[in-house]
Amino acid sequence: MSGQFATAQQAANAHTSSDEVLMDEYGTGSGTDVLYTVGLATCVRVAVVGTYPAGARGRGGNDRFLAHISDTEPYAALQGLINSVNEAKRNGMRVDKARVVVGDYSENTDFDSNDEEDQANDKEQDEFTTKVGESILELVGGSGSKKLKRKTHAEKKVYELRIDGQKRIHFKWEKGAAYEKSDSEED
């Protein structure tokens, strides 16, 4: 699903130069920069990392991207991430991997599949995460790409998503003691 989610100006305004990416923001980095986002529940979080081959004109440019996307339009953080990754790709970056962390309303312990409000909330969340997921899949190589993995969690659990200085992507439940291995998650 391609498309414009926000204007270029809205996307630019959603950029943060901080290593902490807040809700409705996206961040970029290079070298040994660390990016992270915390306090997550219903939002979608996206991490993308890439490599510039020797001789690429963008070598030394941004090679890691992190967005914290709420379900409130316009999706300026999503558009900013897409714009930044596409710019890096035009400068020679190859996407190595991407991870999407999403809340799933139906995984909440108090979810009642017979309750109309719960069903409506679950459907709304699914539509939002599908929209974001399809746009990221297209960004990293389209259907069949093995570069994108997705982590789903109960919406009421708070997750942290982090790109470390070696471009490894980690996530964990806020109350969890250790980071989960993002490379072993489902496609």
Secondary structure by P-SEA (a helix, b strand, c coil): cccccccaaaaaaaccccccccccbbbbccccccccccccccbbbbbbbbbbcccccccccccbbbbbccccccaaaaaaaaaaaaaaaaacccccbbbbbbbbcccccccccccaaaaaaaaaaaaaaaaaaaaaaaaacccccccbbbbbccccbbbbbbcccccbbbbcccccccccccccccc
